[in-house]
């Protein structure tokens, strides 16, 4: 059987040897190091925006009449009160808007008047 030479033994053991650091030289990066840097680019879409403009008539809290009528059914009395104040505000500023939706406004708000 052939004997393994000293040179082959050195080459096998060389993988497991610690590299000696040289003075003034930088440490070499390991060969298994993963490059984690990345680049990104932004896409600009002019029609799409974060701020949505409401074309309906809104209260000072920027809520439409439809949203306020939904809040009238809320379980919290404070939210219901704020919704009624918003409807009142829309009525004082835009009386025609309430008259167009008078049936739904009465249907949603009359049960709330029982609350205190």
C-alpha positions as CSV (number, residue, x, y, z in Angstrom):
1,X,0.0,0.0,0.0
2,X,1.3,3.4,-0.8
3,X,2.2,5.6,2.0
4,X,1.0,9.2,2.2
5,X,3.8,11.6,1.9
6,X,4.6,14.4,4.3
7,X,3.6,17.0,1.7
8,X,0.0,15.6,1.4
9,X,-0.3,15.5,5.2
10,X,0.7,19.2,5.4
11,X,-1.8,20.1,2.7
12,X,-4.6,18.3,4.5
13,X,-3.7,19.8,7.9
14,X,-3.3,23.3,6.3
15,X,-7.1,23.7,6.0
16,X,-7.4,23.4,9.8
17,X,-4.5,25.6,10.7
18,X,-5.0,29.2,12.0
19,X,-3.6,31.8,9.7
20,X,-0.9,33.9,11.3
21,X,-1.6,37.6,11.2
22,X,1.0,39.8,9.6
23,X,1.9,43.2,11.1
24,X,0.4,46.0,9.0
25,X,-1.7,43.8,6.9
26,X,-5.5,43.7,7.0
27,X,-7.4,40.6,7.9
28,X,-8.6,38.7,4.9
29,X,-12.3,38.1,4.5
30,X,-13.3,34.5,4.8
31,X,-14.2,32.8,1.5
32,X,-17.6,31.9,2.9
33,X,-18.6,35.5,3.6
34,X,-21.9,36.6,2.1
35,X,-22.3,40.0,0.5
36,X,-25.4,41.5,2.2
37,X,-25.4,44.9,0.5
38,X,-28.3,45.8,-1.8
39,X,-29.5,48.7,-3.9
40,X,-33.1,50.0,-4.3
41,X,-34.8,52.4,-6.5
42,X,-38.0,54.4,-6.0
43,X,-40.9,54.3,-8.4
44,X,-42.8,57.5,-8.9
45,X,-46.5,57.2,-9.8
46,X,-48.0,60.7,-10.1
47,X,-51.6,59.6,-10.0
48,X,-51.3,57.7,-6.8
49,X,-51.0,59.6,-3.5
50,X,-51.2,58.8,0.2
51,X,-53.5,61.7,0.9
52,X,-57.0,61.0,-0.5
53,X,-59.0,64.0,-1.4
54,X,-62.7,63.8,-0.5
55,X,-65.0,65.5,-2.9
56,X,-68.0,65.1,-0.7
57,X,-69.0,67.7,1.9
58,X,-67.2,67.0,5.1
59,X,-67.2,68.2,8.7
60,X,-64.3,69.9,10.5
61,X,-63.0,66.4,11.4
62,X,-62.9,65.6,7.6
63,X,-65.7,63.1,7.9
64,X,-68.5,62.8,5.3
65,X,-72.2,62.6,6.1
66,X,-72.2,58.9,5.3
67,X,-69.3,58.2,7.7
68,X,-71.0,60.2,10.4
69,X,-74.2,58.2,10.0
70,X,-72.2,55.0,10.5
71,X,-70.7,56.4,13.6
72,X,-74.1,57.1,15.0
73,X,-74.5,53.3,15.5
74,X,-71.2,53.1,17.4
75,X,-71.3,51.5,20.9
76,X,-69.5,54.4,22.5
77,X,-71.7,57.2,23.6
78,X,-68.8,59.7,23.1
79,X,-68.5,58.6,19.5
80,X,-72.2,58.9,18.9
81,X,-72.2,62.4,20.4
82,X,-69.3,63.4,18.2
83,X,-71.2,62.0,15.1
84,X,-74.3,64.0,16.0
85,X,-72.2,67.1,16.4
86,X,-70.7,66.5,13.0
87,X,-74.1,66.1,11.4
88,X,-75.2,69.3,13.1
89,X,-72.1,71.1,11.7
90,X,-72.8,69.8,8.2
91,X,-76.4,70.9,8.5
92,X,-75.4,74.5,9.6
93,X,-72.8,74.8,6.8
94,X,-74.6,73.0,4.0
95,X,-78.3,72.7,4.7
96,X,-79.1,71.4,1.1
97,X,-76.9,68.3,1.8
98,X,-79.1,67.3,4.7
99,X,-82.3,67.8,2.8
100,X,-81.1,65.5,0.0
101,X,-80.5,62.7,2.5
102,X,-83.2,63.6,5.0
103,X,-84.8,60.1,5.2
104,X,-81.6,58.4,6.0
105,X,-80.5,61.1,8.5
106,X,-83.8,60.7,10.4
107,X,-83.7,56.9,10.2
108,X,-80.2,56.7,11.7
109,X,-80.4,59.6,14.3
110,X,-83.9,59.2,15.9
111,X,-83.0,56.0,17.8
112,X,-80.0,57.8,19.3
113,X,-82.2,60.5,20.9
114,X,-83.3,57.9,23.5
115,X,-79.7,57.8,24.8
116,X,-78.6,60.3,27.3
